[in-house]
């Protein structure tokens, strides 16, 4: 939570984009501030009940730290690649269409992200997590339907 006198729109956007859950500018009313703190505490309690680690096919994601490991070696992913990997691992063996992926990850009107961009993200992710990216086994393409995280592949 940011508590600051910087009230320019760009400051607020940057604060929220770098991970802030709330942004309060001075001056503020104490009762409003306390209500916002309580709301954050309620959300953090429900966050603790969420799955904090995903593991499948030799890939392990530590969600609280944002770390990804392939066969216990750390893998550096961009934010988009990380979100994409988590989405696949949270939905094992389920075909996700490009439209579903775009709407769940980028939450926009598809003005900036299109299926070609998604294809690039998937290709880059495959180069980092697949043993042989040209013959993917973990993130498989289901022709004319989408992509899926395949749990039945060799590690």
N, C-alpha and C positions, 0 to 999 in steps of 0.2 A: 504494500500500500504506500503510495506516495503522498506526502503531506508537504506542500510547497507553496511558495508565493508565485511561482512561474505559471501563469495562466494562459499563455499563448496556445493556440490550437496545436501547433507543431510540437510543443513541449508535452502536451497531454498525450498526443498520438505516440510520440517516442516512448514515453513512460509506460504506456500500455503495451506497445509492441515489444519492449525489451523484457516483459514479464510481469509488470505490475497488474494486480487484480483490481485495483481501484486507484483513483487519482483525485485528491482533495486539495483545493486551492484555498489559501488564506484570503480573507478572513473566513472562518467557518463557525457554525454553531456546535457547541459541545455535544448536545443531544444527538445531532445528526452524525457527528464523528463516532460516537459510541455505538450507534445503531449500525453503522458501516463496519466497525470492528467486529461486532457480534455476528453480522452476516458472514464476514470472512471466516470467523471461527467455526460457524455452522458448516460452511462449505469445506473447511479443512477436515472436520470430523468425518464427513462423508467421503472425502478424498482418501482418508486412511483406510477405508474399507475397500477401495478399488484394488485391482490386481496391480502389484508393484513390480512384478517381473514376468516377462514372457519368455518362453523357451521352446524351441522347436527346430529340428533339422540342423543342429549344431550352432544355431543362432540364439543368443541370449540378449534380451533387452532389459536393462535396469531402468525402469521408468522414472524413479525418483531422482536418479542421477543423470539420466539422459545418455547413458553409456550403452554401446552395442558391442558385442563380442561374437566373433566367428571362431569356433573351435578354441575358445578361451583367449583369443588374441583380439585386442581392441580394434575396432573399425571406426574410422572417422566418416560421419555422414553429415550432409547438409540438413537443415531443418526440414525441407521438403522430403528428402529421402527418408529421414527418421519418421516423420508422420506417416508416410506411405508404408514403410515397413511395419509400423505398429498397427496400422489399419489391416494389412494383410494377416498379420499374426493374431489379431483379435478375432478374425473371421476365417479360421482354417477350413480348407476344402470347400469354401463357398465362392461361387463365381460372382465377382463384382464387375459390373459394367463400368465403362469409362465415365459415364454420366454419374453413376453412384459415387465413384471415387472422387471426381471433381467436386461434386456438391458437398461431400463430407469433409474433404481436406482443405479446399480453398474457399468454400463458402462465398462464392461470388456469382455473378450472372454470366459467367464464362466469357466475359469480355477480355480478360487478360490471360486466362489459362484455357487452352483448348486440348483436344485429344492428341495433337502432335507434341505439345509440351509434355503431356502425361507420358507419352511414349519415350521421350528423352529421359524423364525422371526414372522410369522403370528400367531403361537400358543402363543408366548410371548406377542404379541400385544393384542391378544384377552383376555388374562388373565388380562390385565390392563384396557381395555375399555369396555368389554362386561359385562353385568349384570350376565350372566351365561355362562362362557367361554366354557363349554361342550356342550351347545346348542347355538351357536352363531347366533345372529340376525343382527348384523351390518356388519361384514365381513363374507359373506357367501361363501361357496365352491359350485361351479357349476361343478358337476361331469364331468370329462374328458375335461372340457373347461378352468377352472381357478377359479378366485375369483372375487367378486364384493362387492362394498359398497352399502348396501341395505338401501334406504331412506324410505322404507315403513314398518319400524319396530317400535314397541312401545318403548318409551324412558324409 
